[in-house]
Each structure stands twice: as C-alpha cells, then as structure tokens.
Amino acid sequence: MGVNHVVHILAVAPVILIVAFVLGELCKKVGIPPVIGQILGGMLFGIPSFQHMILADESSVSILNFLSDLGIVFLLFLAGLEIDIEKIKETSRDSVLISFSSALLPFLLGFTFVQVFFPQYGFLVALVFGGALMVTSEGTKVKVLMDLKSLNTRLGAVMIAAGAIDDIFEVLFLSVVVVMAHEGTLSELVRIPLELVVFTVVAFLSFKIISKALRYMDKNGSKDETELFSMVVIFVLALAALSEALQIGYLIGAIIAGFLLQVSMKGISRQHKRDMIKVTKLITLSFVVPFFFANVGLNFDLTALFSNVGLLLVTLGIASVGKIVGTIMVKPLSILNLKQLYYVGWGMNSRGAAELVIALIAVRYRLIPLEVFSALVAVSLITTLVFPLVLARGIRGNPGLMDGPSAKHGVDRRIRKVK
C-alpha cells in the first residue's frame, strides 16, 4: 500500500465518523434512534460521486469492510457482555419458537412466490430468494436496543436470543449456497456439526483460560484497565476468527465470547468489571460501529428502487408479513401478548447486513439474476431503517412494553386458569 493510499484512508475515516456523528445527533434531537442517521450517512456516501471519493481503490474498500466487520464483532460482543443472562434463560422458550416460526414462514412465502410467478427462474433462485428473506440482523437490533435503553429488558432478550438462533439458520443456509456455488454436493454439509463441536470445545477451553487469567490479574492488583481490555480483545477476536475459520460465522463467535466473558468476570472486582465494559463500550460505539452502519448504506444502490418496483414491493411485503405474522403465530405457546409479539416481529424483520451477505454471494456466483439481487438489497436497507422508527414509537406509546410478564408469572397465570 503506497503513501497516497494511506493518506486517503486517514482522510476518509474521520469524514465517515463526522457524518455519522452529526446525522446521529440530529436524529437523536428529533426523537429518532441515532442508528438511522448513521445508515443515512452511508447512503449519502453511496451516491456515485461521493462513493468514488470514499472508495477510490480496492485498498479503501478492503479497509472499510474490515472496520465494518470489526464494528459488528464488538457490537455483538458488547451485547453478550451486557445483557442479563437470567433474562435469556427466562425467554429461551419464546426465543426458540420465534426464531423458528419467523424464519420458516418468510422462507416458504418467498420460495413459493418465485416458483409460482417466476417459474423461469427455477428451483435454485426460489431457494436463495426464500433463504435471504428468512434471516435477521443482530448488529442493527443490538444498536437500536442500546439507543432506546431497552437491551436489558424481556423483549430485548427475546430479540437478541431469537436473532442468535436465526444466525445458525443463516450459517446453514449460507453453507448450502456456497456448496451450490462451487457445484459441490450436500454431503459436504456433514462437516458442519463437527465444526460446531470443535468450536464448542475450544470456546470452553478458552473460557477456562480467560477466567483464570482475569482472576490472576485482579488478585495481583492490576489497576490499569488497558491490560484487562487487551485480554478482552484477544479473547473476542480469537473466538470470532475461530468461528469464521470453521465456517460458523464470526457473529456467533462474537456474541458467545460476550456471554462467556460475562460469566468469567464474576470472579473479579466490580470496579474492574465496570472499567472493562466502559472501555469496550467507548471504543465500540464511538469508533468502529459507525463504519458498520456506513457500510450498510454504501451497499445500497438507489437505482435498485426503480429497476423493478413491482418485484421490490412484493419482496418487501413477503419479507415483512412473513417475519411479523411468523412471530405472532407463536402466541398460543408464548406468555408474551400480541402487542409484544408484534414489535418482536418488527425486530426480527430488520435484516441489515445479514441479507446483504447472502445476496452478494448468490449474485457473485450467478445463482440469482440482478433484478432479484436489487430487490433483496433494497428490502434489506428498508427493513433496517423502518425497525428503529417502529420500536421507538411503540415504546413511547406503550409504557412497560419491553418488560412483559416474567416466566414465573406466566406459569402462575396458566395454573390459575386450570384451577
């Protein structure tokens, strides 16, 4: 990389941060979650004339993609570090049901739509189309919930846990897409369970090591939070890299690292724990996360909105109805009320970078036509932009929305009904 490239990147980075900060603050002042401003900033850079200045060469693209990936890794790690594990346990039943139902319905609707109305595209396009609509975006949900101070709530826990399970579906589906792209056989997918076992074993051993290291540093009077933060960074990046190398996906590794570290920190002082979370949050939210949301906006082509309006509207309808109705369908088995399930459905409908990844891989290997790719990209951005607005309005209009009845209260209520 030449000197000019370095200068260009150093000049571009603060421009992206400034635009993200200014638009985020403006949105906050008018009662809109700041994440909207950060994505709009990315869309602004996506305008061809600006995009040419920002992404002047391949090295700029590579570094922006790296910062974007780093942003989502630390965002999901921070979610795993901060969210109340007890709430995750309480909502595990709802989370599993919602993740399955909200993934299955949009997949079936999308697959059927292509098979019935576009039979010329064939089975493979229908499969990729349906699969792209079943995913959800953890990164966007985490940031929105943080902005609205709703991460450590019952519905926040449901959205995060259900989204994490949804990521497993995404990993499996991506594996199918990659196998098809390389003209391999589905028998190659047999290695996925083995990779999950390897990741689990290594993650457990890493957890034991980091726990002992943190307790040792705490007992030996380490007062410099940078030492503890260095341990955190090594642990997170190692697990994210391992999960990515095993083709499980770095997002899974990042959020599991957060959960494991939260358990590990129970053996250290509260002050050190607060210091680590504070430093992690400062670096994550003020520096790397804006690049993630800017990158989401940069991947959006405004011409995609007008290339095939009919296909776009139908895709958006299938995507939204599939996720929201799919979530509401679990009502007979859930203690959440209809209104709460409705807003969780909007959370599951936020697709962000998850759908973009599938669409990009599929179009790169010519598994889907460009008009289908454009529709998927547009829907990814639209659903990501709409979710923060819907949730913010729902919280303002429904006090107590995010903290529903506890699992215990739900059981008690069912017992009273039986009596």
Phi, psi and omega in degrees: 000124182283172181298320181299322179295318180297315179299319180298314182294318179295332179280324183287320185305309179294331177296315178298317180294320180295312181298316180298319181293312183296311181293324177297317179293321178298317178297319181298321182293332180260013175083020179251138178307134183303335181300330177300315179298321180293321178290320178298325176298318177296321178296324178298317178290342180283347175299129188316314182295319178286322182298323179296324179286320183287311182255068186289332182208176183295328180295322177296317179298316182297317182290320178297319178296321179296314179296325178295313178298319179297322179298313182288328177299310183286332177293314179289325175298316180297323177297315178296329181285326187262329187292146182287114182297328179297324177293323177299317179296317181298325186261010186301319180297310179299319183297315180295314180299314182294317182298319181290309184294319183283349174265321185291315185297310179296328177297312181296318179296314181294316179298314181295320180302312181293319182296324184276313188263340178229059183299338180293339179287328177092175185297318186296316179296319178299320180295313181293319180300309179297319180295323179293330181279347184272350186276168176222165184251115178288318184302314180295315181300316181300312183295318179297315180297324176293315180301322183268008180054044183233014182295313182268057175234171181297312180291327176299316178296320179297314181298317182291312181295315179296322178294323179295318177294321177301325178298329176296318176299320180297316179300313180298317181292318178300322178298319177297316180298315181295318178300315179295321181297325180267009180056038177271190180249156180294344178297339178294340181287349180298334183289343183300312177301323178294320178294323177296321178295315179300315180298317181298316181296312181295320179298319179295316179295320178296322178300316179298317182293313182294326178297313180294320181295317180294318179295321179297313180295324180292315182289332182269017169074032176290115183256358182264111183294341179294328178294315179294320181295325177299319177298319180298312182300315180300315182297313182296309183295325179295314180292321178296318179294319180297312181296326177289319179297327179274007178063028174271334180107131184293340179294319178297315180300322182293312183288326176293324176300320178296315178299313182295319181292326177300318177293319181298326186283356177294340181267004180243171184294153179297325181296314179296322179297314179297320180298316181295316180295320181296313181295316179300315181295318181300310182292319183295305187283330184269338185241296191278326183299319178305329179290327178297310182288327175296323180291326176299313179294323181296331181281000182262129179254117182302330180293340180296333180294333187247000182291322176204086186298320181299312179297321179298312183295319179293318179298317178297319179296314179297317182298312185287312180297318181301314182288313185290311179294322178300324178287315181296332182299340182276002185310315181300338183252003185243151176271355177285146178277173185299320181296318179295317178297325178300314181286328173297322177301320176295324177296318179290338182282345178285118189255328175051226185284341184300311180291326179299320181299312180297315181297318181295317179296316182296316182287329179297322180263013176058040177272340178225151177286164184297325181293326176290319177301314181299319180296318180294319179296315180298316180296323178302314182287317182299313181294328178291322180286326185285321185307311181301322180294316181295314182293319179299317179294321180296320180292319179295321184272350183223081178304135180084004182302317189283340179248089180280186179296147179288166179299323180297315179297324179296318179295316180301320182294320178294323179296318180297324179295320179297317180296000000 
